[in-house]
Amino acid sequence: MISLRFFWPVLWFFLGALVGYAFISMRRKLKRSIEVPPPQIDEDDIRRIEEEGVLLTDDPAPLDLEEIKREEDEFWRETWDEAEEL
């Protein structure tokens, strides 16, 4: 029979290792999901930039952090009605 003095430390070690592995794998997955690859520019794109002065792509527009901050501040300034008691 396995001694309980040996069992509990081993169990906690494996649970800690499992939590550590889950944390690291989720951080990697999250980092990969929000990473935006740099735009690929070829010779045709360079010619278009020289002729038109601008290159339009399907890449998402960068976030406007100032606008996001204003919207968040406005949201938190709102007053909320108290919940009605039934």
BAKOLSE-880007 format. One record per residue: residue in one letter; x, y, z of N, C-alpha, C in turn. Coordinates in nm, 2 decimals, always signed. Atoms other than C-alpha are relative to their C-alpha. Example, Ala and Ser with C-alpha at 12.3 -4.5 7.8 and 13.67 -1.06 7.14 Angstrom:
A / +0.09 / -0.12 / +0.00 / +1.23 / -0.45 / +0.78 / +0.09 / +0.12 / +0.00;
S / -0.09 / -0.11 / +0.00 / +1.37 / -0.11 / +0.71 / -0.08 / +0.11 / +0.08;
This chain:
M / +0.08 / -0.12 / +0.00 / +0.00 / +0.00 / +0.00 / +0.09 / +0.13 / +0.00;
I / -0.07 / -0.12 / +0.01 / +0.12 / +0.35 / -0.08 / -0.02 / +0.08 / +0.12;
S / +0.01 / -0.09 / -0.12 / +0.20 / +0.57 / +0.22 / -0.07 / +0.13 / -0.04;
L / +0.07 / -0.13 / +0.03 / -0.02 / +0.88 / +0.24 / +0.10 / +0.11 / +0.01;
R / -0.10 / -0.10 / +0.00 / +0.29 / +1.08 / +0.33 / +0.07 / +0.02 / -0.13;
F / -0.06 / -0.01 / +0.14 / +0.42 / +1.00 / -0.02 / -0.11 / +0.04 / -0.10;
F / +0.11 / -0.02 / +0.10 / +0.08 / +1.02 / -0.20 / -0.03 / +0.15 / -0.02;
W / +0.05 / -0.14 / +0.01 / -0.03 / +1.38 / -0.12 / +0.10 / +0.09 / -0.06;
P / -0.09 / -0.09 / +0.07 / +0.29 / +1.56 / -0.22 / +0.01 / -0.03 / -0.15;
V / -0.01 / +0.03 / +0.14 / +0.31 / +1.37 / -0.54 / -0.13 / +0.05 / -0.08;
L / +0.12 / -0.05 / +0.06 / -0.06 / +1.45 / -0.61 / +0.00 / +0.15 / -0.02;
W / -0.01 / -0.14 / +0.02 / -0.01 / +1.82 / -0.55 / +0.10 / +0.04 / -0.10;
F / -0.10 / -0.03 / +0.10 / +0.30 / +1.82 / -0.76 / -0.06 / -0.01 / -0.14;
F / +0.06 / +0.03 / +0.13 / +0.11 / +1.67 / -1.06 / -0.11 / +0.10 / -0.03;
L / +0.10 / -0.10 / +0.02 / -0.18 / +1.91 / -1.01 / +0.06 / +0.13 / -0.03;
G / -0.07 / -0.13 / +0.03 / +0.05 / +2.21 / -1.00 / +0.06 / +0.00 / -0.14;
A / -0.06 / +0.00 / +0.13 / +0.23 / +2.09 / -1.31 / -0.11 / +0.01 / -0.11;
L / +0.12 / +0.00 / +0.10 / -0.11 / +2.04 / -1.49 / -0.05 / +0.15 / -0.01;
V / +0.05 / -0.14 / +0.00 / -0.22 / +2.40 / -1.39 / +0.11 / +0.08 / -0.07;
G / -0.10 / -0.08 / +0.06 / +0.12 / +2.54 / -1.50 / +0.00 / -0.03 / -0.16;
Y / +0.00 / +0.03 / +0.14 / +0.10 / +2.36 / -1.84 / -0.12 / +0.06 / -0.07;
A / +0.12 / -0.06 / +0.05 / -0.26 / +2.48 / -1.89 / +0.02 / +0.15 / -0.02;
F / -0.02 / -0.15 / +0.00 / -0.16 / +2.84 / -1.81 / +0.09 / +0.04 / -0.12;
I / -0.10 / -0.04 / +0.11 / +0.14 / +2.84 / -2.05 / -0.07 / -0.03 / -0.14;
S / +0.06 / +0.03 / +0.13 / -0.06 / +2.67 / -2.33 / -0.11 / +0.11 / -0.04;
M / +0.10 / -0.10 / +0.03 / -0.35 / +2.92 / -2.30 / +0.07 / +0.14 / -0.03;
R / -0.07 / -0.13 / +0.03 / -0.10 / +3.22 / -2.30 / +0.05 / -0.01 / -0.14;
R / -0.05 / +0.02 / +0.13 / +0.05 / +3.08 / -2.62 / -0.11 / +0.02 / -0.10;
K / +0.12 / +0.00 / +0.09 / -0.29 / +3.03 / -2.78 / -0.05 / +0.14 / -0.02;
L / +0.05 / -0.14 / +0.01 / -0.41 / +3.38 / -2.69 / +0.10 / +0.09 / -0.07;
K / -0.10 / -0.09 / +0.07 / -0.09 / +3.54 / -2.81 / -0.01 / -0.02 / -0.15;
R / +0.01 / +0.03 / +0.15 / -0.12 / +3.36 / -3.15 / -0.13 / +0.05 / -0.06;
S / +0.13 / -0.04 / +0.05 / -0.49 / +3.45 / -3.18 / -0.01 / +0.15 / -0.02;
I / +0.01 / -0.15 / +0.02 / -0.44 / +3.83 / -3.14 / +0.12 / +0.06 / -0.08;
E / -0.11 / -0.05 / +0.08 / -0.12 / +3.85 / -3.34 / -0.04 / +0.03 / -0.15;
V / +0.03 / -0.04 / +0.14 / -0.16 / +4.04 / -3.67 / +0.12 / -0.01 / -0.09;
P / -0.12 / +0.01 / +0.09 / +0.08 / +3.94 / -3.95 / +0.02 / +0.13 / -0.07;
P / -0.02 / -0.12 / +0.08 / +0.25 / +4.22 / -4.13 / -0.05 / -0.01 / -0.14;
P / +0.05 / +0.01 / +0.14 / +0.11 / +4.31 / -4.47 / +0.11 / -0.04 / -0.10;
Q / -0.09 / +0.05 / +0.10 / +0.27 / +4.14 / -4.77 / -0.01 / +0.10 / -0.12;
I / +0.00 / -0.10 / +0.11 / +0.37 / +4.40 / -5.03 / +0.08 / -0.05 / -0.11;
D / -0.07 / +0.04 / +0.11 / +0.47 / +4.30 / -5.38 / +0.03 / +0.11 / -0.10;
E / -0.04 / -0.11 / +0.10 / +0.59 / +4.49 / -5.69 / -0.13 / +0.07 / -0.05;
D / +0.12 / -0.07 / +0.05 / +0.23 / +4.56 / -5.81 / -0.05 / +0.10 / +0.11;
D / +0.04 / -0.10 / -0.10 / +0.15 / +4.72 / -5.47 / +0.09 / +0.12 / +0.01;
I / -0.09 / -0.12 / +0.00 / +0.46 / +4.94 / -5.49 / -0.03 / +0.09 / -0.12;
R / +0.04 / -0.09 / +0.12 / +0.36 / +5.06 / -5.84 / -0.13 / +0.07 / +0.03;
R / +0.12 / -0.06 / -0.03 / +0.01 / +5.13 / -5.71 / +0.02 / +0.12 / +0.10;
I / -0.04 / -0.10 / -0.09 / +0.16 / +5.33 / -5.42 / +0.06 / +0.12 / -0.08;
E / -0.06 / -0.11 / +0.08 / +0.37 / +5.53 / -5.67 / -0.10 / +0.08 / -0.08;
E / +0.09 / -0.06 / +0.09 / +0.08 / +5.60 / -5.90 / -0.11 / +0.07 / +0.07;
E / +0.12 / -0.06 / -0.07 / -0.21 / +5.66 / -5.66 / +0.04 / +0.07 / +0.13;
G / -0.05 / -0.06 / -0.12 / -0.01 / +5.76 / -5.35 / -0.06 / -0.07 / +0.13;
V / +0.05 / +0.07 / -0.11 / -0.20 / +5.51 / -5.13 / -0.02 / -0.15 / -0.03;
L / +0.02 / +0.14 / +0.03 / -0.24 / +5.14 / -5.09 / -0.11 / -0.05 / +0.10;
L / +0.11 / +0.05 / -0.08 / -0.57 / +5.00 / -4.97 / +0.01 / -0.15 / +0.01;
T / -0.01 / +0.14 / -0.02 / -0.57 / +4.66 / -4.81 / -0.12 / -0.05 / +0.08;
D / +0.11 / +0.05 / -0.08 / -0.82 / +4.43 / -4.64 / +0.04 / -0.02 / +0.15;
D / -0.05 / +0.01 / -0.14 / -0.62 / +4.44 / -4.31 / -0.09 / +0.08 / +0.09;
P / +0.08 / -0.08 / -0.09 / -0.82 / +4.55 / -4.01 / +0.07 / +0.13 / +0.04;
A / -0.06 / -0.13 / -0.04 / -0.78 / +4.91 / -3.91 / +0.05 / +0.00 / +0.14;
P / -0.05 / +0.00 / -0.14 / -0.57 / +4.98 / -3.61 / -0.10 / +0.06 / +0.10;
L / +0.09 / -0.05 / -0.11 / -0.75 / +5.05 / -3.28 / +0.03 / +0.14 / +0.03;
D / -0.01 / -0.14 / -0.04 / -0.81 / +5.41 / -3.19 / -0.01 / +0.00 / +0.15;
L / +0.00 / +0.01 / -0.15 / -0.71 / +5.39 / -2.82 / -0.06 / +0.12 / +0.07;
E / +0.06 / -0.12 / -0.06 / -0.82 / +5.75 / -2.75 / -0.15 / -0.01 / -0.01;
E / +0.14 / +0.01 / +0.01 / -1.17 / +5.68 / -2.88 / -0.05 / -0.11 / +0.09;
I / +0.04 / +0.10 / -0.09 / -1.19 / +5.36 / -2.68 / +0.00 / +0.05 / +0.14;
K / +0.00 / -0.05 / -0.14 / -1.09 / +5.54 / -2.36 / -0.11 / +0.10 / +0.02;
R / +0.11 / -0.10 / -0.01 / -1.35 / +5.82 / -2.43 / -0.13 / -0.08 / +0.02;
E / +0.12 / +0.08 / -0.01 / -1.62 / +5.56 / -2.48 / -0.01 / -0.07 / +0.14;
E / +0.00 / +0.07 / -0.13 / -1.52 / +5.37 / -2.16 / -0.03 / +0.10 / +0.11;
D / +0.02 / -0.10 / -0.10 / -1.51 / +5.69 / -1.96 / -0.15 / +0.04 / +0.00;
E / +0.14 / -0.03 / +0.01 / -1.86 / +5.78 / -2.09 / -0.09 / -0.11 / +0.06;
F / +0.08 / +0.11 / -0.06 / -1.99 / +5.44 / -2.00 / +0.00 / +0.00 / +0.15;
W / -0.01 / +0.01 / -0.15 / -1.87 / +5.45 / -1.64 / -0.06 / +0.13 / +0.06;
R / +0.06 / -0.12 / -0.05 / -2.01 / +5.81 / -1.60 / -0.15 / -0.01 / +0.01;
E / +0.14 / +0.02 / +0.00 / -2.36 / +5.69 / -1.67 / -0.06 / -0.04 / +0.14;
T / +0.06 / +0.04 / -0.12 / -2.60 / +5.66 / -1.38 / -0.09 / -0.12 / -0.03;
W / +0.08 / +0.12 / +0.02 / -2.78 / +5.33 / -1.33 / -0.12 / +0.00 / +0.10;
D / +0.12 / +0.01 / -0.09 / -3.13 / +5.29 / -1.19 / +0.01 / -0.12 / +0.09;
E / +0.00 / +0.11 / -0.09 / -3.16 / +5.07 / -0.89 / -0.10 / -0.11 / -0.04;
A / +0.09 / +0.11 / +0.04 / -3.32 / +4.73 / -0.94 / -0.12 / +0.01 / +0.08;
E / +0.13 / +0.00 / -0.07 / -3.68 / +4.70 / -0.86 / -0.02 / -0.12 / +0.09;
E / +0.02 / +0.12 / -0.08 / -3.77 / +4.48 / -0.57 / -0.13 / -0.05 / -0.03;
L / +0.13 / +0.07 / +0.03 / -4.04 / +4.23 / -0.63 / -0.07 / -0.04 / +0.12;
